[in-house]
Amino acid sequence: MNTPSLEDLRIFSVLVKTESVSAAAAELEVSAAYISKRLKQLESKLGVRLVHRTKRKLILTGVGSTLSEWGQRVLDSTEDLMDAIHLDKIVPKGMLRVCSSSGFGRNFVGPALSKLAKMYPDLEIQLDLLDRKIDLIHEGFHLDVRLGHIDEPDLVSKKLAKNHRILCASPSYLADHGTPTQLSDLMRHRCLVIHERDQQHGRWILEGEGEKHSLKLKGVLSSNNGETVKQWTVDGHGISLRSTWDVNPMIRAGQLVRILPQYFQGADVYAIYSSKLSSSAKLRICVDFLAKELSSCSD
């Protein structure tokens, strides 16, 4: 079998990214003729057409897409191998794909990664904010910064910060509808439901008084976006279950009131990844940095 070399894969990866022979040549600081020659040699070696050429850009064939996907994995694995060998000496570089939920990612993960990027300019960071369940391996992410329960035994997790979700409402809502004094009171109140990644829709699992309590709610308003639910809570539409990092400032400002303070839902912040930190310098440095940056996010 004619297996492509690492240099073949590296050149092809740049071609895929730039979608242009001339742009790839400029990035690799070689001639366009050299890039074209290497592409033809690779197609000949594999016996397949990898790209369609148009006047404006290169378009991947089906086989080209497959080579791009698997080739990038090989390049990433090779980079991680070299990182592991020279872990104490290497400066992190290359692509690091990170995902998190939209609210926490925008408010905390994004700013932290901005600082990390300034420290390590050779590190390419891609942050995706997704309010849905993530398949870390199949979607190609190196790191998921997640709040709440972890239920994937094949992944590795490290706690980055303490956090929990609490019940809160606006002063205007409580003035109009009364303040709940026990959990069963919630069943007659207007509850605002969010589709959290780590829990069932419309079900609140709360801890308190030495027990766990499960409440199935019929929310008058629901959303998959935490910022929207928080705003509805401030607007007086009902009671919501929100993270302390998100609502503590509003509670201190008097915009929201914590209710039933003896109850909460655990939702610590975790870094989730598929391999040991010792195998990748860029991942280890990122996780360690996030642990320092996020340690006080719920204060």
N, C-alpha and C positions, 0 to 999 in steps of 0.2 A: 504494500500500500504506500502511495506517495503522500506522506504526511507533511503539511505545511510547517515551515520553520517558525520560530518565534518572531523573527524579523518579518516574514510574510504576514503574520497575523497583526503585527504592530503597524505595518504600512497599510494593510487593509482596514484596520480600525480607524486610522486617521482619514482614509478615503471616505469611509462611511460617515464620519463626523462632519467632514467638510463638504461632502457631496460634489467634489471637484478635484480633478487631477492637478490643476494649477495651484489651487488653495492647499492641497495636501503637500505638494512640492515645496511651497513657501514655508509651511509649518515645519517640515522636516529638513529644510535647507538643502534640498537637492533639486535637480532639474526635473521638469515635467516629463521629459523623455524617459528618465530613469523610472519614474513612478509608473508610467504607461507600460514600460518593459516589464517591471516586476509584476504588475497586474496580469499581463498576458502570460507570463511564466507561471503564475499561480493558477490561472484558469487552465492552462495546459497540463500542469502537474495533476490537478484534480479531475480534469476531463469534463468540466462543467462551465457554463456561463454564469458569472457571478453578478454582473451588472449590465444594465442597458444604458447606452450612452446617448444623451440628448445634447442639444446645443447649450442648454443652461446648466444641467447637472447630471450626476450619475444616479440611476434608479436601481435599487437592489432587486435581483431575481429572488424567487423563493429560496433557492439554495444559498444565494448570497446572504439572505436574512438569517438563515440557519448558521452559516459560517460566522457571521457577525456576532450573533448571540453566544455561540459556544466559544468562539475565538476570544471574546472579551473575558469569558470565565477563565480560560487558560491563562491569559495575560494577568488577570487579577490574582489567580492562584500562584503564578510564578513570582509576582511582586510580593505576595504575602510570604512565600517561601524565603525570598531574599531578606525580607524584613525580619523573619524569625531567626535567620542565621546571624544577622548583624543588628539585632534588636536594640542594643545599647548605643550603637554608633549612628544609626541611620536617621536621616531627617525625613519625616513622613511626606509622601507625595503620591500623586495619582488620584483616581476617583474614589470618593467616599459617598455612598448613597444613604441618606438618612430619611426617616419618615417619623411623623408625630401627628397628633390630633391638631385641628386647626387653631383652637384657642390657645392651648398650652404651647404649641409650636410657634405661633406668631409672637406671643408675649415673652417666652423664655428661651426656647430652643434656638430660634432664629437669631436673636441678639447674642447668645452665647457662641454660636457658630461663626458669627461675624468677627468676634474677638479671636477665635481660633484661626480663622483664615488670615488675619493680619499677622499672627505669630508664625504661620507656616504657609507662605505664599505659593509653594509648589503643590499644596493639597487642593484638589478640585472637589468642592463640596456641593452636592445636590440635595436639597431639602424638599420633600413632598409632604404637604399637609392634607391628611386624609381622615375623614370621620367615618371610617368603616373598618371592619376586621381585615388585618393584613396577613398575607401569606409571605412571610419574610424571604424564604428561600426562592420560591417560584417567581416572585415579583422582582427579585434581584436586589433587594436592599441589604446593606451591610449592618444597619442598626435601626432599631425601632425604639423611640423614646415614648414610653406608654404609661398611662395611669391605670391602676387597678389590678384586678386578678390576672395571674399568669397561668395558663392551662396547657401550654405546649411542652411536653416532657423532653422533646428532642432539641429544644433551644436552651441557651444559657441566659441567665438574667443576673443583673446586679442592681441593688437598690441605690438610687441616686439621691432621693430626698423623701422625707416623710410628708404625707398629705392625707387628708380624709375629706369626705363630702358631708355637708351638714344641711339641715333643713332651714330655710329662711323665707321670709315674706316681707313685703313693704309695710310701713306703718299704716298707710291708707287702707290696704287690704285687711289688716288685722282690726282696724277701727270699724270697718264695715261688716266683717264676718266673724269677729272674735278670735281669740288666741287659743289654739289647741293645747290641752293640758295632758293628754295621753295619746298614745299611738292610734287607738281606735277612732279618735276624733278626725283623723286625716280622711277617713272614708266619706265624711260628709262635707269635706272642704274641696275647693277647686285646686287641683294639683296640676303642675306643669311638667310634662314628661319630655326627656331628651333621649335620643337613641345613642347611648354610650357604647363604645366598642367592647367593653368588658362585662356587659350585663344585658339581661333580657329587656325588651321594650315594655314599658309600663309596669315593671316590677321593681320595687325598692327592697333591697336586702340591707337591713339595718342591724347594728350591734348596740347593745345597751343593757344595763342592769344584769350583766352576766349571761345574756342570751342573744341569739340571732333571731330576727323577726323578718318575715317575708310579707310584703303588702302588694297585692295586685290592684293597680289603680286604673281608673278610666279618666285619663287626662282630658281637660277641656281644650287644651292647646298642647301640641307636641311638635318637636323639631329635631333634626339631626345636628343642629348648630347651637353650641353652648352660649355664644354671645346673644343669640336671639332669645333663648330661654331666660337668660339673666335680665335682658331688657324687659321682657314680659313681666318678670317678677317685680322689677322696679316700678313698672307701670301699674301695678296693683291687680294683675290678673289672677294671682294665686300663689301657691306654695311650691317651691322648687328645691331640688337636692343638688347642690353645687359644691365644687371643690373650694377648700379654704383659700387656696392661692388666688381664686377668682373673686370671691365675695368678701374676704376680710377687709379690704380697703373700704368697701361700701357699707359694711357694718360699722366700722369706726366712724364713717362720715354720717351715719344715721339714715342712709338711704334704704338700708335693709335691716331686718331684725332676725336674729337667730331664734328659732323656736325649738321646743323639746330638746334642750342642749344635752340631755343625758343620752341621746341617740346619735349615731353617726354611721357612715359607711367607709370602710378602709379603701383608700385609693392612692397608695404610695406611688412614687415615680420610679420607674424601672428602665434600665437600658437592656434591650433584648437583642441578642445576636446569635449566630449559628455556630461559631467556633470559639475556642479559647482566646482570650486577649493576648496570650503569649505568642500566638501565631501571626499577629498582624500589628506592626508598630502604629500605623495610622488609626486603627480601631482602638487600640489600647490608649493612645494619647487622647483621642477624642472622648472616650468614656471617662477617663480620669479627669479631664478638663471639665466635662459636663457635671461630674459629681461635685466639683468645687463650686462651679458657677450656680448650680441649682439647689445647693444645700439649704438655702434659706428662703426658697421660693414661696413657702406657705406661711411665713411669719406675718 
